[in-house]
């Protein structure tokens, strides 16, 4: 069949989309007003880890990029808390977990204290 391509000859790439939610004061880092949430839909590569995705995604937001990485350790900053698919990072996922299967990553400023 000249001029046609068989379906199996065309590589298929599944685009991954991740919903990133910047919550409350943390949304100031992505141009929000400091209340509620700002939602960003971002493309992810199948090779991405949660950490590599967040670092690449933050490149479009200078304030977030500055806040997301601990320059001393090279790891995600402890000043932000990340919630992956509704669960805090470190319980079901680590920064090195693959991004596949991740639908939503939310982040808030880390807080401490008590009643």
C-alpha positions as CSV (number, residue, x, y, z in Angstrom):
1,X,0.0,0.0,0.0
2,X,1.9,3.0,-1.2
3,X,1.3,6.3,0.5
4,X,-0.4,4.8,3.6
5,X,0.9,3.9,7.0
6,X,-0.2,0.9,8.8
7,X,-1.6,1.6,12.3
8,X,1.1,-0.5,14.0
9,X,3.9,1.6,12.4
10,X,2.8,4.8,14.2
11,X,4.1,5.1,17.7
12,X,1.5,5.9,20.3
13,X,2.3,8.3,23.1
14,X,-0.2,8.7,25.9
15,X,-0.1,12.3,27.2
16,X,-0.4,12.5,31.0
17,X,-2.2,15.4,32.5
18,X,-1.8,16.3,36.2
19,X,-4.0,18.7,38.0
20,X,-1.9,20.9,40.3
21,X,-3.8,22.8,43.0
22,X,-2.1,25.7,44.8
23,X,-4.1,26.1,48.0
24,X,-4.6,29.2,50.2
25,X,-1.5,31.3,50.8
26,X,0.5,29.0,48.5
27,X,-1.5,30.2,45.6
28,X,0.4,33.5,45.8
29,X,3.3,31.5,44.3
30,X,1.4,31.0,41.1
31,X,-0.3,34.4,40.7
32,X,-3.3,33.8,43.0
33,X,-4.7,36.2,45.6
34,X,-3.8,34.1,48.7
35,X,-7.3,32.6,49.3
36,X,-9.0,29.6,47.9
37,X,-7.1,27.7,45.2
38,X,-5.5,28.1,41.8
39,X,-5.7,25.1,39.5
40,X,-3.1,24.4,36.9
41,X,-3.4,21.6,34.4
42,X,0.1,20.5,33.4
43,X,1.5,17.9,31.0
44,X,3.7,15.2,32.4
45,X,6.1,12.8,30.7
46,X,5.7,9.0,31.4
47,X,9.3,9.1,32.6
48,X,8.6,11.8,35.2
49,X,8.8,11.2,39.0
50,X,6.6,13.4,41.2
51,X,9.7,15.5,42.1
52,X,10.9,15.9,38.5
53,X,7.4,16.9,37.4
54,X,7.0,19.5,40.1
55,X,10.4,21.0,39.4
56,X,9.8,21.2,35.6
57,X,6.2,22.5,36.1
58,X,7.4,25.2,38.5
59,X,9.8,26.6,35.9
60,X,6.8,28.7,34.6
61,X,6.3,30.3,38.0
62,X,9.4,32.0,39.3
63,X,8.1,32.4,42.9
64,X,7.0,28.7,43.0
65,X,10.3,27.6,41.6
66,X,12.2,29.5,44.3
67,X,10.0,28.0,47.0
68,X,9.7,24.4,45.8
69,X,13.4,23.4,46.0
70,X,15.6,23.4,49.1
71,X,18.8,24.7,47.7
72,X,20.9,23.1,50.5
73,X,19.6,19.5,50.0
74,X,18.4,19.6,46.4
75,X,15.2,18.1,47.6
76,X,11.6,19.4,47.7
77,X,11.3,22.1,50.3
78,X,9.9,21.4,53.7
79,X,8.2,24.8,53.6
80,X,5.5,23.4,51.3
81,X,3.3,20.3,52.0
82,X,2.4,18.2,49.0
83,X,-0.8,16.1,48.8
84,X,-0.8,13.5,46.1
85,X,-4.2,12.1,45.1
86,X,-5.6,13.2,48.5
87,X,-2.8,11.7,50.7
88,X,0.2,13.6,52.1
89,X,3.5,13.0,50.2
90,X,5.5,10.3,52.1
91,X,2.6,8.0,52.9
92,X,1.6,6.3,49.6
93,X,4.0,8.2,47.3
94,X,7.5,9.6,47.7
95,X,9.2,12.3,45.6
96,X,10.8,9.5,43.6
97,X,7.5,7.8,42.8
98,X,6.5,7.7,39.1
99,X,4.0,10.3,38.0
100,X,1.9,7.7,36.2
101,X,-1.3,7.1,38.2
102,X,-1.1,10.6,39.8
103,X,-4.2,12.6,39.0
104,X,-3.8,15.5,41.4
105,X,-1.0,17.2,43.4
106,X,-2.0,19.9,45.8
107,X,0.3,22.0,47.8
108,X,0.0,24.3,50.8
109,X,2.4,26.2,53.0
110,X,3.6,23.9,55.7
111,X,2.4,24.9,59.1
112,X,3.1,23.7,62.6
113,X,1.7,24.3,66.0
114,X,-1.3,23.2,67.9
115,X,-4.2,24.3,70.0
